Amino acid sequence: MSETATRIIVVERTMPHPPEKIWRALTSAPLIAEWLMQNDFQPVVGRRFNFRATPIPNMWNGVTDCEVLEIEAPRRLVYSWNASGEEAADGLKSTVTWTITPVDGGAHVRMEHSGFRPQDEGGRQAMGGGWPRIVEGLERVAGGL
């Protein structure tokens, strides 16, 4: 892989819920807190927000800086996902894209986390293991609506 090449994480899942329920779980701050992290998200293009969780010493300060980049309700949501604090200068600067496609009996959900550089490989591997569980949590929350 070249020094400028980036890698992605993709998780896809067909859920037995209408796209509108999944969209609600993706764009309501209290619901996002149930399946991802505490946040101050608002579904407005240009809105800056943070995800907050327990810090991981010497690795992550517990805050992820984000900005809503695109919204196409109830089909597509894109936001930046960036390191915060001391890690921000050369830290992870990436993008999360959610795509919801209606299918018979529910919706196909695709989460793509892109922009991992070679120096981000440890984070990509760690997050690659976490995203499938996170998407399962999204499905659980959407199912409860």
N, C-alpha and C positions, 0 to 999 in steps of 0.2 A: 504494500500500500504506500502511495506517495505521501509526502509530508502534508500535502494540501487535501488529500482525500478525507471524506467524512463517512461515517457509518450510521446506520439507523437501527432502531428497534421497531418491530411491527408485531402487533397483537391483533388478531381478528377473531370475532366470535359472533355467531348468529344467536340472537336473544329472542325469546318468545314474548316480546313486549312491543307495543306500537312505538314508532319513532318519536312521537310526542312525549311519551313517558321517559324515554332515554334522554331526550333533549332536556327535559326538566331536571333530571338527575345530574346532567352535565353542566347546567347553567344556574342552578340555585345554590348560593353559598352554603346554607345550612345542610343541604343534601350532599354537596361536594365534601363537606367535612365528615360525613358518614362513611364515604368510600375512599377518600384520598387524604386530605389534610385540612386543618383549620385554614381559613382564607378570608379575604375581603373582596372576592370576585364579584364583578357586575358584568352582565353581557352587553358591553358597549365597546365598539371598536375604539382603540386608543386608550382604554382604561388600563392603568397600571395597578397591579395587585400583587399580593404575596401569598405563597403557601408557607405554613409554619408547622414545624414538628419538633420533636426532641432532637437536639444537636448530636452529632456523632463526633466525639473529640478527635482532633487532628485530621478531620476529613470533611465535615460539613457543619456549618453554624446553625442549621435547622431552619434557615429561611431561603426560599427560592423566589427571586424577583421575576415577575412576569408582566406581559402586556398583551391585551387582546388585539390580535392582528386581523382576523377575519371572522365574520359571522354570517352564516346563511341558514337561518332557522327553518326547519329543524334538521338540517342535513350536514352542516359543516361548521366546525369551530376550530380556530387556529390561535395559539398563543405562544409567545416566547417563554423559555424556561431557562433562567440564567442563575449562575452562582451569585451569592450575596456576600457582603462583608469583605474580609481580607482576601478571600478566595476569588473575588470578582474580577480583579485585574487580568489574570490569565486563566480564570476559571471557565467552567462550562457555559457556553452560549449556544443554545439549541432551540428547537421549535417542536411543539406538540400539536399534531393535527388529528382531530376526531372527524370521521366521516360516517354518517348513518345512511344506510340504503334500505328502503322498505323491501321486504320479501314476504312471501306467503306465510302468514302466521306470526309475523314479527318484524325484526330488523337485523340487518348485518351491520356490525359495528367494527370499524377499523381504527386503531390507534397507531399513529406513526410518530415516533420520537426521533427527530433527525438532527444532524449537525455535530455528531461526536467526532472530534479530531483524534489523531493517534495518541496525544497526551491525555485524552479523556477515557481511554480504554478501560481502566479500572472502574470508573463510574458507570460506563456503558454496561459492563458485565454485571455490576451490582443492580443497576436499574432494570436490566433485561430480565433478571430473576424476579423482580418485584412487580413489573407491569402486568403479567398475567393474573396475579392475585388481585391487583387493583381493579382490573377490568371485571373480574368476578364480583368484586364488591359493587361496582357500578351496576351490574346486572341484578344483584340482590336488592339494591336500593330502588332501582327502577321498577322491579317487581312488586315492591311494597307500596307503590303509588296508586 
